[in-house]
């Protein structure tokens, strides 16, 4: 009888232990797995010579508490907290970071970050350039390129920059068929619309507008092929004054002339012409900074110094 009691006691303990183990496994099976935080980096604002304001949004804490959050920055892509960083509180949601002690006229990269028990999560890389002086000037390096058109007054200046080097040297305007699309303009401020319109119609391929539209450079992805008059200012305001690393060759614009021809500019002489769309020329991408407030046409084009910089359209010829 005593042995039987011992057996039942042992059996009860064994069953209880097994049930407890299975219960704990079931709880663990459905327990969420913690992950690193997920973030969004937002646009940089209030940029000065030495400071800027950045914001981040922690859309998921990863299932565990956020212990530190902020932004990190450096002069190269994808900075980490081992570079320069802020610490801006705890918890998920939107936060604001104040970036200081920057250098004037420098390109910086910023990412929001957050830390939980699983590690560090980073938001996307965002690039910006600090103000180079109390007022921008033609020829300044800014927002991924070199300023060749400038309007407005500090601190609300706006304008156009071109890439610091060519995006190609043997590029056709288009190489499929002779068609007059009739969707482009020659004016300053029209290059971006010209380019997006051409790409939407022509689609994929190896041609001037598409290569500029696809360009991602210095953290910016909104590059385009300049219009005829934008290209003219690049020659007058940059090439003539030793800026921009231009060659003495022909450059395509995004402005169409007819079914056979589009506008190009000879950077050896400054003369503009209408050339066969199948010809292979150099291209230089352009982007807008600020809010471009006007579209300009005509013979005389204003810049930051009207007594020194102007563009005169020469006679058009075809070949």
ROFINU-398781 format. One line per field, with one value per residue (C-alpha): residue number from 1; chain; x, y, z. Coordinates in steps of 0.2 Angstrom, whole numbers. Layout:
N
k <- c(NUM,...)
c <- c(A,...)
u <- c(X,...)
v <- c(Y,...)
w <- c(Z,...)
//
This chain:
319
k <- c(1,2,3,4,5,6,7,8,9,10,11,12,13,14,15,16,17,18,19,20,21,22,23,24,25,26,27,28,29,30,31,32,33,34,35,36,37,38,39,40,41,42,43,44,45,46,47,48,49,50,51,52,53,54,55,56,57,58,59,60,61,62,63,64,65,66,67,68,69,70,71,72,73,74,75,76,77,78,79,80,81,82,83,84,85,86,87,88,89,90,91,92,93,94,95,96,97,98,99,100,101,102,103,104,105,106,107,108,109,110,111,112,113,114,115,116,117,118,119,120,121,122,123,124,125,126,127,128,129,130,131,132,133,134,135,136,137,138,139,140,141,142,143,144,145,146,147,148,149,150,151,152,153,154,155,156,157,158,159,160,161,162,163,164,165,166,167,168,169,170,171,172,173,174,175,176,177,178,179,180,181,182,183,184,185,186,187,188,189,190,191,192,193,194,195,196,197,198,199,200,201,202,203,204,205,206,207,208,209,210,211,212,213,214,215,216,217,218,219,220,221,222,223,224,225,226,227,228,229,230,231,232,233,234,235,236,237,238,239,240,241,242,243,244,245,246,247,248,249,250,251,252,253,254,255,256,257,258,259,260,261,262,263,264,265,266,267,268,269,270,271,272,273,274,275,276,277,278,279,280,281,282,283,284,285,286,287,288,289,290,291,292,293,294,295,296,297,298,299,300,301,302,303,304,305,306,307,308,309,310,311,312,313,314,315,316,317,318,319)
c <- c(A,A,A,A,A,A,A,A,A,A,A,A,A,A,A,A,A,A,A,A,A,A,A,A,A,A,A,A,A,A,A,A,A,A,A,A,A,A,A,A,A,A,A,A,A,A,A,A,A,A,A,A,A,A,A,A,A,A,A,A,A,A,A,A,A,A,A,A,A,A,A,A,A,A,A,A,A,A,A,A,A,A,A,A,A,A,A,A,A,A,A,A,A,A,A,A,A,A,A,A,A,A,A,A,A,A,A,A,A,A,A,A,A,A,A,A,A,A,A,A,A,A,A,A,A,A,A,A,A,A,A,A,A,A,A,A,A,A,A,A,A,A,A,A,A,A,A,A,A,A,A,A,A,A,A,A,A,A,A,A,A,A,A,A,A,A,A,A,A,A,A,A,A,A,A,A,A,A,A,A,A,A,A,A,A,A,A,A,A,A,A,A,A,A,A,A,A,A,A,A,A,A,A,A,A,A,A,A,A,A,A,A,A,A,A,A,A,A,A,A,A,A,A,A,A,A,A,A,A,A,A,A,A,A,A,A,A,A,A,A,A,A,A,A,A,A,A,A,A,A,A,A,A,A,A,A,A,A,A,A,A,A,A,A,A,A,A,A,A,A,A,A,A,A,A,A,A,A,A,A,A,A,A,A,A,A,A,A,A,A,A,A,A,A,A,A,A,A,A,A,A,A,A,A,A,A,A,A,A,A,A,A,A,A,A,A,A,A,A)
u <- c(0,14,23,7,5,23,20,4,13,27,15,6,22,27,10,10,28,24,8,18,31,18,9,25,29,12,14,32,25,13,24,29,47,55,63,73,63,56,58,55,67,58,64,77,71,78,95,108,127,130,113,98,82,78,63,60,45,46,32,36,45,48,38,50,53,63,77,85,81,88,97,115,124,140,148,146,131,122,129,128,128,147,148,139,122,108,99,80,71,62,47,39,31,37,52,62,81,92,108,122,141,140,152,146,143,145,134,128,119,106,97,85,88,80,87,78,84,86,98,98,85,89,78,82,97,93,105,106,119,122,121,138,137,124,119,121,130,132,146,143,142,125,111,121,128,134,122,120,104,98,83,75,83,92,85,72,83,79,87,95,111,120,129,148,152,145,133,138,148,140,122,108,93,83,87,70,61,58,43,38,31,27,28,43,47,64,61,70,60,54,68,60,43,51,61,46,35,48,51,33,30,47,48,64,79,96,93,97,81,80,98,96,79,86,101,103,118,124,108,96,85,76,88,83,89,90,79,88,88,94,108,112,114,125,137,136,137,148,158,163,169,179,166,158,172,163,172,172,159,141,127,109,95,77,69,63,63,54,53,71,80,82,92,110,123,142,152,167,159,142,132,115,109,95,104,98,91,101,118,128,132,137,123,124,109,101,90,79,82,70,53,57,45,45,47,57,58,66,83,89,89,92,104,112,122,113,128,140,129,117,112,109,101,111,104,97,103,100,111)
v <- c(0,12,8,12,29,33,28,39,54,52,51,66,76,70,75,92,96,91,102,117,114,113,129,139,133,139,156,158,153,167,180,194,194,211,220,236,252,258,276,290,304,320,335,347,365,381,379,392,393,383,375,366,358,340,329,310,299,283,273,257,254,236,229,236,254,267,272,285,294,308,311,308,317,317,323,306,294,285,292,283,288,285,301,317,315,322,314,320,310,293,285,283,296,312,322,337,339,354,352,364,367,364,372,385,379,360,345,335,318,316,300,299,285,276,264,250,233,225,238,254,258,271,281,285,296,314,327,345,359,373,391,396,415,428,427,414,419,412,399,393,375,372,358,346,357,374,389,396,405,414,424,431,439,431,420,416,414,401,396,382,372,360,345,347,335,329,314,308,314,304,304,306,317,303,288,279,290,307,314,332,330,348,347,357,375,385,396,396,386,374,361,350,349,347,332,323,326,318,303,300,299,291,278,268,270,278,296,313,317,299,299,315,310,294,302,301,312,320,314,322,312,327,331,335,340,359,369,380,396,387,379,397,403,388,394,413,412,397,392,410,413,397,387,370,359,361,354,364,353,353,350,345,355,347,360,353,363,351,333,332,344,349,364,362,374,374,377,382,398,399,398,389,379,366,349,332,322,307,317,312,326,329,332,341,338,352,354,367,373,383,388,395,409,414,407,419,421,434,440,447,436,443,436,441,455,461,472,457,442,441,429,434,421,420,415,398,386,368,354)
w <- c(0,4,-12,-22,-13,-18,-36,-37,-29,-41,-56,-50,-49,-66,-74,-65,-71,-89,-89,-82,-96,-110,-103,-103,-121,-126,-118,-126,-143,-144,-136,-148,-154,-150,-165,-168,-170,-186,-191,-204,-207,-212,-222,-215,-211,-205,-213,-209,-210,-194,-189,-195,-188,-192,-186,-185,-182,-173,-181,-172,-155,-160,-146,-132,-124,-133,-122,-133,-149,-160,-176,-182,-196,-205,-222,-230,-233,-220,-204,-187,-169,-169,-180,-173,-165,-153,-139,-139,-126,-125,-132,-149,-160,-168,-161,-166,-166,-167,-176,-172,-174,-193,-206,-219,-237,-233,-238,-224,-222,-208,-201,-187,-175,-160,-147,-138,-130,-147,-154,-165,-179,-192,-204,-222,-226,-230,-237,-236,-238,-225,-231,-238,-233,-228,-246,-259,-275,-293,-293,-275,-272,-264,-263,-273,-287,-293,-293,-310,-308,-292,-287,-271,-256,-241,-232,-246,-261,-274,-291,-301,-298,-311,-307,-304,-319,-335,-334,-351,-367,-381,-378,-391,-388,-394,-405,-410,-422,-429,-420,-415,-398,-395,-376,-371,-368,-370,-354,-338,-326,-339,-339,-325,-334,-351,-344,-335,-350,-362,-350,-348,-367,-372,-358,-355,-366,-368,-371,-363,-353,-346,-340,-331,-324,-317,-309,-290,-285,-268,-260,-272,-285,-293,-307,-325,-342,-343,-355,-369,-359,-343,-353,-359,-342,-337,-351,-347,-328,-326,-341,-345,-327,-324,-315,-318,-326,-343,-359,-376,-383,-387,-373,-376,-369,-366,-378,-394,-411,-423,-427,-433,-421,-403,-396,-391,-385,-390,-375,-385,-392,-383,-399,-398,-412,-417,-420,-426,-412,-416,-413,-398,-386,-368,-355,-338,-326,-316,-301,-293,-275,-265,-274,-292,-293,-311,-328,-339,-357,-369,-374,-358,-343,-325,-313,-296,-306,-321,-326,-327,-332,-346,-360,-379,-390,-406,-423,-425,-439,-442,-448)
//
